[in-house]
Amino acid sequence: MNAAVVGTGRMGQTIAWAMETLQCDSLTLADTDENNLKTCSRNAKCPTNPYLISRDTPTNYSFLRDVNVVISALPYHQNENLAHYCIDNRIPYCDLGGHRQVSRNINDYATTNGKAIVMTDLGLAPGWVNIIAEYGYWLSEIFVDGGTTSPPKHIEMMVGGLPIHPTNYLKYNCTWSYDGLVNEYLDDCFILSNGKRREVRGMDGLIPVDTKIGTLEAFYTSGGAAHTIETMQQRGVRSCVYRTLRYPGHREAVRFLVNECGLSRDALAVVFEQSCPAADDLVIIKVEVDNWKEEIVIECNSRFSAMQMATAFPISAVAHLIGTHVIKSDKPLAYKDIPYTEFKQKLDFLFEEVK
């Protein structure tokens, strides 16, 4: 199988490692940053085809024609052009998502214009947590007389990327995008409540949550639910929400900066950048579907941060299933289309190999 990773920063390099660990015949790598490209190509153990692409002119993606699957690790605002090329040329495509409208545009374009496999929103949240929620849904669905089914009533998805040892006032260290973090906090969110889709404010919905690492707080943030809200509403689920997990007190500190200090998005991003630099991290995932519960805790190691692994490994597992034709389709995929047993086997293998 020949795979392509477009965008070879920290996340793209982790994806490249995961794809070759899952066994690829070759990796096509592309980036606007020559140093990232050289680092990723130098560290790869399988044959690579590196391509330096321009920041200033539209990219000619013809070098992707012979690959079995394309994985975008680009910023979300660069995904549409790449996705359109793949769809037009029937090349399977997947990305980390990060923006509801961009993902919607890509899926709409695929539905109308192509017959290639497309899977957006395949990182951690959205991505892995939604796949777990889908699995919990099918385990909790009740079959009744006449062959009909009764769906579960409540689905709760929660994810936190946290420092292992918090040392600052915000009790947080960011291992991904500061701008993306601010957008998740301040953008409006969608939840499913009493069977109806509602728009709520980011950082509302605060609740305490007992976890394996102690009591945390959880509150609404945007993006993590992806299309799970719409899917569960169509099935008759009454309640479905996504919340971010943080150490207690974090939300109130951020709300103080926004509501009482009046910090803009840019200013808030600067505060996070200056006060919450990357540090040894963990990722916690917690999903509840009625009485069924799943909780996973991942810690960083000498090779990757926990956020790198928890984001890059799920998309790599799905991309490998697509590239090896375990998943077959001629339309955009949803989380329900991912075979959970095979997906989890690949994830478990990656986490074992990275130790």
N, C-alpha and C positions, 0 to 999 in steps of 0.2 A: 504494500500500500504506500502511495506517495501522498504526503500531507503538506500543506502550506500554512505558515504562520505569518500573518501580516501585522507588523508592530512587534518589535523585539526589545522592548523595555523590560523592566523587572518581571511583569506578568507574562509577556510574550516569551521570555527566556524560560520561565517555569513551565509554560505550556509546551515549548519545544522539548524540554527534558522529559516531560510526561509522555509526549507522543512517541519519542524514540524508546522510552522505557516500555511502552505498550507494544513496541516493535513496528517500526516503519522502514520501508526500503530506502526512502530518501525524504529529506525535508527541504522544501522551498521556503526561504526566509526573505522578508522584505521590510524595509524601514527607511525613513528619511534621515536617520541618524547613523552615520557610518560606524561610529564607535560601538553602538549597541549591536549593529549587524555583525561586526567583526567578533565581538565577544560571544554572541550567540553561536555563530558559525564555528568559532575556535573550540568552544566547549562541547559541541555536538559530537557524538560518537558514530553516527550514521552519515552517509554522504549528504552534503548540503549544496543547495543552489542559491547563493545570496544575491539579492537585487537591491541596489540603492535607488530609491524613488525620490522624486522631486517634491519639495514643499510648495513650489510656486506654480507649477503647471499641472493640468489634469493628468492623472497617472494612466498609462497604458498597461493594463493588467494582463496582456497576452501571455506573459510568462507563466500564468496559472493554468493554461489550457489543459495540461496533461496531469493535473493532480486529481486525487480522488476525493479530497475534502479541503476546504479553505476555512481557517479559523482566524477571525479578526480579533486582535488585541489592540486595536486602534481606539483613540478617543471616540465616544459615541457619535460626535458630529461628523466624523469621517467615514462612518459605516455605510451610508446609503450608496455612495458611488461604487464602492467595492461590492456590495450586495447586488446592485443592479447588473454589474458585469457578470457576476457568477450566475445570476438568474437567467440573463440573456443567453449565456453559453451553457446552461444546464450543468453547472458545477455545484455540488453540494456545499452549503455555506452555513456557518454558525458564528455567533458573536456573544460577547459578554453583556450586551445590552447597556442599560444605564439611563435610558430616556424613553418614556412611554410612547411619545409621538413618533420618534425615529423608528422604534420597533414596529409600530403600527404601519408606518409608511412602507417599510421593507416587506412586511407580511402581505399588505394589500397589493404591492407591486408583484410579488410572487404569485399571488392568487390570480391576478389578471394577465400576467405576461409570461409566465414560465412554467416549466415542469421539472424544476430542480428541488431537491430537499433544502429547506430553509428552517433554521432553528435559532431564534434570537433569545436573548435574556438567559444565558447559560452560565452565569458565574456562581456566586454564593447566594446572594439575595438581590435580585431574582436569580434563580437557578436551582442550586442544590436544595434549598429549603422548600421550594415549590414541588420538586420531585418527591421529597419525603412526604409532603402533605398529600400529594396525589396517591402515594402508596398507602398512607393512613386512611384516606377516603375509601379505597377499595377494600381494605381490611375491615372497615367499620360499617360498610353498607350492609343492610339487612334485607335478606330475601324473604318475601311473604307469600301467602297463598296466591296461586294464579300466575306465578312467575314474575310478578312485579317486585320492585325494590323500594326500600325506604332509606333515603340518604341520611348520613349523620347530620346532626343539627348544628354543631359548632366546630370550627377549625381555627386554631391559633398558630401563627407562624412567628417565631422570634429568633433573631440572630444578633450576636454582639461580637465585634472585634475589639478586644480589650488588652491593655498592658497586663502582663503577669504581675508586676509589682508597681502599682500606681504611685507616682511620687510628686505630682503637681496638684494644684488646687482643683482643676477640672477632673482629676482622676481618669485621665484619658491620654493616649498617645496614638497618633494617626499613622497607619502604615499604608495608606492609599492616597486618594486625591482630597486635598483640603477643599477645593471648590465643590467637588462632588458631595463631600460631607455636609457643607453648608446648604446645598440644594436639597438634600434629603431632609434636613431639619426644617427648612423654611417653606418648601413647596407644600401645597395641599396634597392630601392623601385620599385614597378611596378605600372604604370598608364596606362590608356587607352586614347590615343590621336589620333583624326582623324580616329578612328576605328581600330587603331593598338596598340598592347601591347608594351610599351616601358619601359626600365629600366632607372631609374634616381637616382641621388645621394640623400641620406638622407640629410635633411635640405635645399634642393633646393626648388624652387617653392614658394617663400615667397610672401604673399599677405596680405593686411589689411582686416579685417572682422568686420562688425558691428554686435553686439550681445546685448542681454538684459542686460549684465553687462558692456557694453561699447565697445570701439574699441579694438580688439585683433589682433594679428598676427597669420598667419597660414602657415605651411610649411610641405613638404613631410616628413613622417617617415615610417618605414617599419612595416609590419605585420598587420596593421589595416584593410586593404582591404580584406584580406583572399582570398577566391575564388570568391568574387563579381566581380573582374575585368574580369575573364574568362567568368563568366556567362553573364555579360552584353555585352561583345564582341560578344558572340554567338547569342545574341538577336538583334544585330545591333545597339546598343548604340554607339555613336561616341566618347563620353568623359566620363570617370569615374575615379575619384581620391579620395585618402584619405589624409587628412592633420591633423596635431596636432595643437591645439590652445594654445597659450601662451600670456602672457602680453607682450606688445611691448618692444623690445630691448633684449629679452631673447636669440633669435637665434644668434644675432651678438656676444653676449658675449660668447656663447658656441663655435661658429666658431673661435673666437679669441683664446680660450684655445686649440682647436684642430689644427688649421692651422698655427697660429703664435707661440704659445708656444710649439707645438709638443707633447702635452700630449697623452699618450697611452690610450687605453680603460680602463685599470685597474686604471691608475692615474686619469682619468676623473671621474670614479666611486667614487674614494676616495674624490675628490673635491665636488661632489654632496652630498656624505654622510656627509661630515663635514660642508658644508655651507647651505644645504637644508634639514634639518631634518623635520620629519612629523609635520604638524600643522593643525589647523582647515581648512578644505578644502571644495571645491565645485567641481562639475563635470558639464561641459556644453557639450551638444550634439547638433549638428546643421547639418541638412541634407537638400539638395536642389536637386530636380528632375525637371528640366526645371523651370516652374513657381510655382511648389508646394514646400512649405517650412515647416519644423518642427524644433522647437528649445526647448530644455528641460534643465532646470537648477536644480541641486540637491545640497543641502547643508548638511553638517554633522550634527549629533545630539548627544545627550548624550550617545547613544548606539553604533553607528557605524560611521566610516568616510564615506564621500560621495563616495569615491572610493570603499570601501567595498560594499556598497549598489548597486552602479551602475554596479559592476562586478558580485556580487554573486546573486542578484535578477533575472537577465535575465536567467542565467543557471538553477536556481532553478525553474523558471516558465516553461521552456522547459522540464526539467527533470520530473516535476510533470505531464505535459501533456503526456509524454512518459510512465511514470509509471502507469498512470491511463488509458492507452490505447486510449486516445484521438488522439494521433499520432501513426499510425501503419505503419510499413514498415519492409522489410527484406533486406534493403540495406542502405548505408550511406545516411544521410539526408543533404539537402542543405537548405539555408535560405528560399527558396521559399516553402519548405514543412511545415513551421511553421505557423499554423493558427493565423493570427495577432490578431483577435478579442479576442480569448481565451487567447492568450499570454498577451495581454495588460490588460485584466481583472485581471489576476493573479499578474502582476506587480503592478497595481493600488492598489490591495488589500494589497500587502506587504508594499508598501509605506504608506498606511493609517494605517496599524497595527503598524508600527515602530515609529510613531509619539509619 
